[in-house]
Amino acid sequence: MNEIKTRIEKWLEGLAMSENLPEEVVAVNIGMFETEGGYALYLCGSEEYDEEDSDWACDPAFELPENYLMLTGRDFESIDWETFLKYVIDALKEIIDSGNPAIDNFFGQRIVTTGFDDGDLIRIK
């Protein structure tokens, strides 16, 4: 779904322009959860990363509690969570591989993952 990619990219560009990730953050998670009428994404960063244990993202060193990307409405409420997850993974891979300078600078050499709060995290970068 192209709308998801466009909205995620604009959201990440906005974060990149307004926020700086602390140097000690080695991994970033773009978390997601279901909401009434759709889904929400958020970003947090951690000073540690463990490929075998997704709990590294549960105690973030960096988070933006007021900066959610809300993906709600008729287009989103009908998408099951597995399909939504696939859309987000595909969108993030395209965005990160696109060479967008603002997003590249924001993430730097950090690991980037995504996934639902109560599920496994998928490494994107």
For each residue, the residues with C-beta under 8 A, 3 or more apart:
1: 4 5 75 79 87
2: 5 6
3: 6 7 75
4: 1 7 8 71 84 87 88 91
5: 1 2 8 9 87 90 91 94 95
6: 2 3 9 10
7: 3 4 10 11 69 71
8: 4 5 11 12 41 69 88 91 92 95
9: 5 6 12 13 91 95 100 103
10: 6 7 13 14
11: 7 8 14 15 41 69
12: 8 9 15 16 43 95 102 103 106
13: 9 10 16 17 100 102 103
14: 10 11 17 18
15: 11 12 18 19 43 64 67 106
16: 12 13 19 102 103 105 106
17: 13 14 102
18: 14 15
19: 15 16 64 106
20:
21: 25 28 45 62 106 107 108 110
22: 25 45 61 62
23:
24: 47 61
25: 21 22 28 45 46 47 61 62 110
26: 46 47 48 49 110 111
27: 45 46 48 49 56 57 110 111 112 113
28: 21 25 43 44 45 46 107 110 111 112 113
29: 43 44 45 46 57 60 112 113 114 115 121
30: 41 42 43 88 92 112 113 114 124
31: 41 42 43 44 57 114 115 116 117
32: 39 40 41 42 84 85 88 114 115 116 117
33: 39 40 116 117
34: 38 39 81 116
35: 38 39 40 70 72
36: 72
37: 72 73 76 77
38: 34 35 70 71 72 73 76 77 79
39: 32 33 34 35 71 72 76 79 81 84
40: 32 33 35 68 69 70 71 72
41: 8 11 30 31 32 68 69 71 88
42: 30 31 32 63 64 65 67 68 69
43: 12 15 28 29 30 31 63 64 67
44: 28 29 31 57 60 62 63 64
45: 21 22 25 27 28 29 60 61 62 63 110
46: 25 26 27 28 29 49 56 57 59 60 61 62
47: 24 25 26 61
48: 26 27 56
49: 26 27 46 56 111
50: 53 54 55 56
51: 123
52:
53: 50 56
54: 50 57 58 113 115 120 121
55: 50 58 59
56: 27 46 48 49 50 53 59
57: 27 29 31 44 46 54 60 113 121
58: 54 55
59: 46 55 56
60: 29 44 45 46 57 63
61: 22 24 25 45 46 47
62: 21 22 25 44 45 46
63: 42 43 44 45 60
64: 15 19 42 43 44 67
65: 42
66:
67: 15 42 43 64
68: 40 41 42
69: 7 8 11 40 41 42
70: 35 38 40
71: 4 7 38 39 40 41 76
72: 35 36 37 38 39 40 76 77
73: 37 38 76 77
74: 77 78
75: 1 3 78 79
76: 37 38 39 71 72 73 79 84
77: 37 38 72 73 74
78: 74 75
79: 1 38 39 75 76 83 84 87
80: 83 84
81: 34 39 84 85 116
82: 85 86
83: 79 80 86 87
84: 4 32 39 76 79 80 81 87 88
85: 32 81 82 88 89 114 115 116 122
86: 82 83 89 90
87: 1 4 5 79 83 84 90 91
88: 4 8 30 32 41 84 85 91 92 114
89: 85 86 92 93 114 122 124
90: 5 86 87 93 94
91: 4 5 8 9 87 88 94 95
92: 8 30 88 89 95 96 112 114 124
93: 89 90 96 97 124
94: 5 90 91 97 98
95: 5 8 9 12 91 92 98 100 103
96: 92 93 103 107 112 124 125
97: 93 94
98: 94 95 103
99: 104
100: 9 13 95 103 104
101: 104 105
102: 12 13 16 17 105 106
103: 9 12 13 16 95 96 98 100 106 107
104: 99 100 101 107 108
105: 16 101 102 108
106: 12 15 16 19 21 102 103
107: 21 28 96 103 104 110 112 125
108: 21 104 105
109:
110: 21 25 26 27 28 45 107 125
111: 26 27 28 49 123 125
112: 27 28 29 30 92 96 107 123 124 125
113: 27 28 29 30 54 57 121 122 123 124
114: 29 30 31 32 85 88 89 92 121 122 124
115: 29 31 32 54 85 119 120 121 122
116: 31 32 33 34 81 85 119
117: 31 32 33
118:
119: 115 116
120: 54 115
121: 29 54 57 113 114 115
122: 85 89 113 114 115
123: 51 111 112 113
124: 30 89 92 93 96 112 113 114
125: 96 107 110 111 112
